């Protein structure tokens, strides 16, 4: 396996096929829940507007939570990726 295949977890074609199947399943579930892609985009835009309207205090608040989570998430992700590369998968 080359570096790209190791990083992606398989051949690009296999990963693409898995992503297509998972996207289809998630799309069916979201549709059954009455959620459309437009709803997700609209809600994301509203969240950005609310944060913007709250001012820089909200940005600082979001930044602190981001850093708090990133202190855990980023090292765990790196360790998982390194362990997966060591396994050859």
C-alpha positions in Angstrom: 0.0 0.0 0.0 1.2 3.5 -0.8 0.9 6.4 1.6 -2.4 7.6 0.2 -4.0 4.2 0.5 -2.7 3.8 4.1 -4.0 7.3 5.0 -7.4 6.6 3.4 -7.8 3.1 4.8 -7.9 1.3 1.5 -7.8 2.0 -2.2 -9.4 5.3 -3.3 -12.1 3.4 -5.2 -13.0 1.3 -2.2 -13.1 4.3 0.1 -15.2 6.2 -2.4 -17.7 3.3 -2.7 -17.9 3.1 1.2 -18.5 6.9 1.4 -21.2 6.7 -1.3 -23.0 3.8 0.5 -22.7 5.5 4.0 -23.9 8.8 2.5 -26.9 7.1 1.0 -27.8 5.4 4.3 -27.4 8.7 6.2 -29.5 10.5 3.6 -32.3 8.0 3.9 -32.3 8.3 7.7 -32.2 12.2 7.6 -35.0 12.1 5.0 -37.1 9.9 7.3 -36.5 12.4 10.1 -37.7 15.2 7.8 -34.3 16.9 7.6 -33.1 18.3 4.2 -29.6 19.5 3.2 -31.1 23.0 3.0 -32.1 22.8 6.7 -28.6 21.9 7.7 -27.1 24.7 5.7 -29.7 27.2 6.9 -29.1 26.2 10.5 -25.4 26.6 10.1 -25.9 30.0 8.6 -28.1 31.0 11.5 -25.5 29.8 14.0 -22.8 31.9 12.3 -25.2 35.0 12.3 -26.0 34.5 16.0 -22.3 34.2 16.9 -21.6 37.3 14.8 -24.4 39.3 16.4 -23.3 38.3 19.9 -20.0 40.0 19.2 -16.4 39.1 20.1 -17.4 37.8 23.5 -19.1 34.9 21.8 -16.1 34.3 19.6 -13.9 34.1 22.6 -16.4 31.7 24.2 -16.4 29.5 21.1 -12.6 29.6 20.9 -12.2 28.5 24.5 -14.5 25.5 24.0 -12.7 24.7 20.7 -9.3 24.7 22.4 -10.7 22.7 25.3 -11.9 20.0 23.0 -8.9 20.2 20.6 -6.5 19.5 23.5 -8.1 16.0 23.7 -9.4 15.4 20.2 -6.2 16.2 18.2 -3.8 14.1 20.1 -6.2 11.1 20.2 -6.7 11.4 16.5 -2.9 11.5 15.9 -2.4 8.5 18.1 -5.1 6.6 16.3 -3.7 7.4 12.9 -0.2 6.4 13.9 -1.5 3.1 15.4 -3.4 2.4 12.2 -0.3 3.2 10.1 1.7 0.8 12.3 -0.9 -2.0 11.6 -0.7 -1.4 7.9 -4.4 -0.5 7.7 
